[in-house]
Amino acid sequence: MRANPTSKGIRASNVPWRYIVPALYILFLMVPLYWLLNMSFKTNQEILSTFSLWPQQFTLENYLLILSDPSWYNGYINSTIYVVLNTVISLAVALPAAYAFSRYRFLGDKHLFFWLLTNRMAPPAVFVLPFFQLYSAFGLIDTHIAVALAHCLFNVPLAVWILEGSMSGIPREIDETAYIDGYSFPQFFFKLFAPLIGSGIGIAAFFCFMFSWVELLIARTLTVTEAKPIAAVMTRTVSASGVDWGVLTAAGALTIIPGAVVIYFVRNHIAKGFALGRV
């Protein structure tokens, strides 16, 4: 039976588009990132005076200023501290909560689950004043734990939602078999159950980290100097003489590194998370 040469030609002509279209899309997404890096290696005078696709006077002064000035690099340290704290606290709270929603039925469970999600839907500006007054009364203003706990307001519901979807995909028979075999609940949960939902834990940690890392309004309101995040420090580049674009873009380029590191470690979990249908 002969193959139809016309159909072969049609299929062959469509093959390049499978690569051209995604390549153009990726290139389009990479343009802002390239331009950010391009500006970070320029002087402020070159940025404002000329338009060039690459630095005409390559300089590392912008990065050296950030890495040598304590007020700059402490911003990265402060952000990392409260983001890691928030991720740990959010997962510690979300894991048992998600297990309860996944395995048990109780009065008002669906309403409570929906209420958790509504906290994620509300804009952070709504909670800024209550948090400020509450933390001022307890003396927690300008501390890392204050920002970490405040970010739990929208990260815990997100983590519960993701983890509940992962846990619901695990058959209940595994729980029953473990109890019959003599496992206590902590032994069952950490030795047997946690590895099965590893992808869900990984992707929940990723989203908690990223949402806490990029949030500015609450972090800026609850900090003054000691726990000031890098996003708030970056506003120092605005002055009466204008914006120091070189330093600002260099700081922006450095803020991408933590997110890129987290994505590298959870890249496999993200792919599995999309398969779960909750991401």
N, C-alpha and C positions, 0 to 999 in steps of 0.2 A: 504494500500500500504506500503510495507516494505522498510525501508531505507537500502541503500547499506552499509554494515559494512566496506567495503574496503575504500569507500569515506570518511566515518567518521574517520577512522584511519589516512588517509592522511591529513585531515583537522586538526586533533588533533596534529599530528606530526609537522605541520607547525606553530602552535600557539606559541611555545616558541621563534621561531626566530623573531617574531614581537617585542619581548622585548629584546632579547639577542643582536641583531644587533644594535638597537639604544643605548642600554646601553654601548656596547663596543665603539661606536662612541663618546658618551658623555665622557666616561672615557678617551679616547684618547685625547679629547680636553682639559680635566681638568688637564692632567699631567703637562704641562708647568706652569699652574697657581699654582698647588700644589708645584712644585719645586721652584717657585719664593718665595712662602711663607716659604717653608722649609729653603731656604738659608737666608731669612731675619731674622730668629731667631738663626742664627749661628754666631760665631765669624769668622773673616776673616782667622785666622789661621786654623780653622777646615775646612772651605770651600776649602782651598788650599791643605790641608794635607791628608784628608780622604774623602771617599765616603760613605755617609750614607743616608738612606731613611728618617730619622728624626734627629733633632738636638741632638747631644750627650751632648753638653753643652748649654742648652737653655739660651738665653739672650735677653733682651729687649733694650740693649744699642744702637742698631742701630736706633730704633724708638725714643728713648729718645734724641738722638743726633739731629735728624731731628726736633722734636717738641720743642727743647730748643734753637736751633740756629736760630736767626732771618733771616739769609741769606737763610736758607732752607724753613722755613714755610712761609716766604714772597713770595717765588716762587709759592707756591700753591695759596696764596691770589691774586697775580698778574695774574696768569693764570685764576682764577675764574672770576676776574673783567673783563678782556678783552673778555673772552668767552661769558659771560652773555651779555655784551654790543653788541658783534657781533650778538648774537642770536636775541636780540631785534631789532637791526637795520635791519638785514636781513629780518625778518618777516615783519617789518613795510614797507620796500620797496617792498617785494615780494607779499604781499597780494593785493595791488591795481594793480600791474603789472600782476599778474596771473588772476585777475578778468577781466582786459582789454583783455588779450589774449583769455580768455574763452568766453566772452560775445560779443565782438565786432570784426568786420572784417575791416581792414584798409590796406592801401598800404604798402607792405613789411612786413606784420605781421609774416609770416612764416620765412622769412629771418632773421628778428630781433630775433625771438625765437631761431632759429638755432645758431645765433651769440652768444646769451647768453650762450648756452650750450658749445660752443667752448671755452669760458673762463674757464669752468670747466675742459675741456679736457687738457688744457695747463699745463705743470708742473710749480709749484711755482717758481722754480729757474729762469724762464724767466722774472719774474716781480720783482725780488729782487732789482736789480740795479735801475730801474726807481722809485720804491717806496722809496729807500734810498735817492736818489737825490731830489725827490719831497718833502719828509718829512723833509729833512735837510734844504731846502729852507724856509719852513714854521715853523721851530723850533718844529716839532712834534716828533723828535727822542726821544726814551726812555719814551714814554707815552702810556698809555693803549689804548687811542682812536686811536692811529696810527695803532696798531696791529689789533684792532677791525675793522677799516675801510679797512685795507689791506685784511683781511680774507673775507670781503664781496665780493671780486672779484670772489671767487669760491663758496661761500655759497649762494649768492643771486640767481644765475642761478639754482642751485639745488633746492632751496626753490620754485622758480617760477615754475619749472618743476613739482614738486610734487603737489603744490597747484592748478596748472592749471588742472591737472588730477582729483583732488577732486572736483573742481568747475564745470568741464564739466559734471560730473555725476549728478549734480543738475538740474532739469528741469527749463527752462527759465520762465515757467508759474508762478513760485514762485515770481520772480522779478516783473512781470507784475501785479500780484495780490496785492503785497505789495504797489506798486505805486498807484493802484486804491483805496486801503484802506487809502491812505493819508500819508503813511510813507515817510519821507525824506530818501535820500540815506544813511546817517550815521545811522539813526535809523534802516533801513532795514538791512544794512550790519552787524551791531554789535548785534542786537536783534534777527534777524531771520536767516540771512545767515551764520554768523560765527558759531553758534551751529551746523548747518548742516554739516559743513566741519571741525568739531572739530578734527576728526581723522587725517585729512590731516595737520592741523596746528600742532598737537602734534608730528607727525612723521617728519615734516619739522624742527621743533624746535630741535628734537632729533638729526637729522643728522647735522644741523648747529652746535650744541653744540659739537658733537663728532669730526667732522672734524676740528673745530677750536681748540679743546683741544689737539689733537694729532699732529697738525702741528708744526714743529720746525724751518725750515729754515727761513721763513719770520719773525717769532716771535723773533728768536735769532738775526737776522740782524738788526732789528729795535729797539732793546732794549739794554741797557748797564748795568744799576744797578737798577734804580727805578722801572722799569716795567719788569724786567727779569723773564721769566716763569720758571716753575719747570723743564721742559725738558732741558732747557739750564743750570740750576743750577746743574743738575745731572752729567754734564760733569766735574764738579769739583772733582769727585771721581777718576779721572785719574791723576796720578802724576808720578814723576820719579821712585818712589818705586813700582809702579804697580797700580792696580785697587782695590779700597776698595769695594769688592763685597757685603759685608754685608750691608753697608749703601746704596749702589746702589739698591740692591734688595728691601730693606725696602722702599726706595723712590718710586720704581716702584710699589710696592704693594699698597702704599697710593694713587698713581695716578689712580688706578682702582676704588676707592670709588666714586668719582663724577659721573663717567660713570654708575656705578651700581645704584646709586640713581636716575639718570635720566631715566634709563631703567625701574626701578620699577614704576615710575610715568606714563610712557607712554607705558607700556607693552600692554595694551588693544588697544591703538591707532596703535601700530606697527602691531598687528594682522589684524586690519581693513585695514591698509595701504597695506599689501600684497594682500588683496582682491580687492583693487582698480586697481591693475595691474601696478602701477607706482613705486613700491618698489621691 
